């Protein structure tokens, strides 16, 4: 049986990460992997997360977006898998420095969509 859940909010905390980033002009493209902790109503699970991030710089502003894909196989429950997909995007503005400086301060505004799929027998 497959159950699909769509939620407006999630707390996703990165414990550690491995990432690669490339810059082409004003465009930054990054990918990464991080074990993450997912908290929901009565559920806490460490998941494996993969992400792809894009950011485009234009003067003091930047546009960003990312896709995060996480999954958890529950070994103690036969054939049970929880999958999360998060799509985010928005606009940011640097108030101090820029992405190239050692210290920068930026504000962000954006929106996202989180989708969850629970597959079980």
C-alpha positions in Angstrom: 0.0 0.0 0.0 1.3 3.5 -0.8 0.4 6.6 1.1 1.3 10.1 0.0 1.5 13.0 2.5 2.0 16.7 1.6 3.1 19.0 4.4 3.6 22.7 4.8 6.5 22.5 7.3 9.3 20.2 8.2 12.4 20.3 10.5 15.4 18.9 8.7 18.7 19.1 10.5 22.0 18.2 8.8 24.4 16.2 11.0 27.3 16.2 8.5 27.7 16.8 4.8 29.8 16.2 1.8 29.4 18.6 -1.1 30.9 19.8 -4.4 30.3 23.2 -6.0 31.0 24.7 -9.4 30.8 28.3 -10.5 30.1 29.4 -14.0 30.0 33.2 -14.2 27.3 34.3 -11.7 25.8 30.8 -11.5 26.7 28.4 -8.6 25.8 24.8 -8.9 26.3 22.5 -5.9 25.5 18.9 -4.9 25.8 17.2 -1.6 25.1 14.3 0.7 24.3 14.5 4.4 22.8 12.1 7.0 19.8 14.1 8.4 17.4 13.8 11.3 13.7 14.0 10.5 11.2 14.9 13.2 7.4 14.5 12.7 4.5 13.8 14.9 5.7 10.8 16.9 8.4 9.9 14.4 12.2 10.5 14.5 14.4 9.0 11.9 17.9 9.4 10.6 17.7 9.6 6.8 20.2 9.8 3.9 19.8 13.1 2.0 21.0 14.1 -1.4 20.7 17.7 -2.6 21.2 19.8 -5.7 21.4 23.6 -5.2 21.5 26.5 -7.7 22.2 30.1 -7.0 22.4 33.0 -9.5 24.1 36.3 -8.4 22.9 39.6 -9.8 24.5 42.6 -8.1 23.5 42.6 -4.4 20.7 40.2 -5.0 20.7 36.4 -5.7 18.1 33.9 -6.7 18.3 30.4 -5.3 16.7 27.0 -5.6 17.3 23.5 -4.3 16.0 20.0 -4.5 16.5 17.7 -1.5 15.8 14.0 -1.7 15.8 11.9 1.5 14.9 8.4 2.2 14.7 6.0 5.1 14.4 2.2 5.0 13.0 0.9 8.3 14.8 -2.4 8.9 12.7 -3.3 11.9 9.5 -3.0 9.8 9.5 -5.3 6.7 9.2 -3.5 3.4 8.6 0.0 4.8 10.2 3.0 3.2 9.8 6.7 3.8 10.8 9.1 1.0 10.9 13.0 1.3 11.3 15.4 -1.6 11.7 19.1 -0.9 11.6 21.8 -3.7 12.6 25.3 -2.6 13.3 28.6 -4.3 13.4 32.3 -3.6 15.2 35.6 -3.6 18.0 36.9 -1.3 19.9 40.1 -0.8 23.3 40.7 0.6 23.4 43.4 3.3 27.1 43.0 4.1 29.7 41.6 1.7 28.9 39.1 -1.1 29.2 35.4 -1.8 33.0 35.9 -2.5 33.8 37.6 0.8 35.0 35.8 3.9 32.1 37.4 5.9 28.7 38.1 4.4 25.2 38.7 5.8 22.2 38.1 3.6 18.4 38.0 4.0 16.3 35.4 2.1 12.6 35.1 1.3 11.3 32.1 -0.5 8.8 29.2 -0.7 8.9 25.5 -1.0 6.9 22.3 -1.4 7.5 19.2 0.7 6.3 15.8 -0.5 6.4 12.6 1.5 5.7 9.0 0.4 5.3 6.1 2.8 5.4 2.7 1.2 4.6 -0.4 3.4 3.1 -3.9 3.4 
